[in-house]
Amino acid sequence: MLYKEIDKLIEEIKTIEPMKDGQDFLQAMTDNNANAIKRITTSDEEEDEKALDLMLLSAGCISRLIVPLPDIINKLISEVKNPKTPSHIRCTIIGALAYLVQPHDLIPDDTKGGYGFIDDSVLIHATYIELLYIKGEKDELQACTNLSELAAGVCPPEILKPLATAVNGITVGFQFFAKMPPEMLETTIRQIIANPYKTNAFNSIPEVPHQTIDGWKPYVNIKNAKGMSLEYSKGTFAANFEDGSHIFVS
């Protein structure tokens, strides 16, 4: 189900064109009081110049942050489907991909001009950056990292904090899931793919700085809001699912 929903999303993204949709993107930025709008300041005599700068900014954001998304998403999906990819990496990527298809994410996807995909772009780029770092692909890593300030500048200021929390969840996720049994992660992956609306891997990540993950101590009980709860105590992991099934790994 997840892959079918992502396919629909990709087709929608592919219809967005930088110049054609730039005006709607600009209007969405203005309506959402994006910081990038405030940074472009000119005198009254330079109003036409300001309007041109804003239009170029809008078209540039679409071309750099939205248009490349299908390619990056497909690269992440290929990583998930690669049997050689470790379970903890696959599980983290799947959690990020599940965010894409959520009907009520931080910015509604149907916001005009492709602006509704800005939060998705931030999450997907963050996931891809972590993957590139793990794989040691430094050249592409720097290029993706350079987009982070641009993306933050065009987001509504009120979503920056929850968006940062989600990005932190991805960073922590790669490390947190590495400490879990692969059997449990594979079950989680299957659950998310089957129903991405009920199970989100990042609901299972504790809100702690990644530096302290090695000091994580039992008893820890992590509740997943819809569909799964994870428990760890005295060396035993347990996963409990909505359908009544359980997995125990010691």
Residue, then its C-alpha position, 0 to 999 in steps of 0.5 A: m500500500l505504501y508504494k502505491e500511495i508514493d507512486k500517486l504522490i510522485e505523479e502529482i509532483k511531476t506535474i509541478e513546473p517552476m515557472k508555471d507554478g511560481q506565482d502560486f508558490l510565492q503566494a503560499m510563501t506570503d500567506n505563510n509568512a515565510n522568513a525568505i519573504k522578509r529577507i528580500t527588502t527593497s525601497d519603494e522605487e525598487e518594487d519591481e526588482k523585489a517582485l522579480d527577486l521573489m519570483l526567481l526565489s519561488a521558481g528556484c525553490i520549486s526546481r531545487l526542493i520539489v522537482p528533485l523529490p521523485d528521484i530521491i524518493n526512488k533512490l530511498i525505495s531502492e535502498v529499502k528493497n535492496p536485501k543487502t541494506p541493513s534492517h535498521i537503515r531500511c526501517t528508518i527510511i520506511g518511516a520517513l517515506a510513510y510521512l510522505v503519504q500522511p493526509h495531515d502532515l505539517i503543510p497540506d500537500d494540496t497547497k498550491g504551487g507545490y508549496g505543500f511538499i516543502d515539509d516533505s522535501v525537508l524530511i526526505h532530504a534529511t533522510y537522504i543526507e543521513l544515508l549519504y553520510i553512512k555510505g561515505e558519499k561526500d560529494e553529493l552530501q555537501a550539495c544536499t546539505n546546502l539546501s537545508e537553509l533554503a528549505a527552512g527559509v521558505c517554511p512557515p515559521e510555526i512548523l520549524k520546531p516540529l519539523a526539527t523534531a522530525v528531522n532529529g527523529i531521523t538522525v536518532g532513528f538510524q542509531f536507535f534502530a541499529k540497537m534493535p533485533p533485525e527480526m523486530l525491525e523486519t516486522t515493523i517494516r512490513q507493518i508500515i508498508a502494509n498500512p502507512y497510516k496506522t504505523n509510523a516508525f518515528n513514533s517509536i523513537p524516544e525524544v533524546p539527543h542522539q549522543t545519549i542513545d548508548g546510555w539508554k536504560p531499561y525499563v523503557n516503554i515506548k508507545n506507538a500511537k496507532g498500531m504498535s507498542l514496543e517494550y524493552s526490559k532486562g534484555t528482552f524486546a517485545a512488539n505488540f500489534e493491533d491485531g493481537s500478535h506479539i513478537f518477543v526477542s531476547 
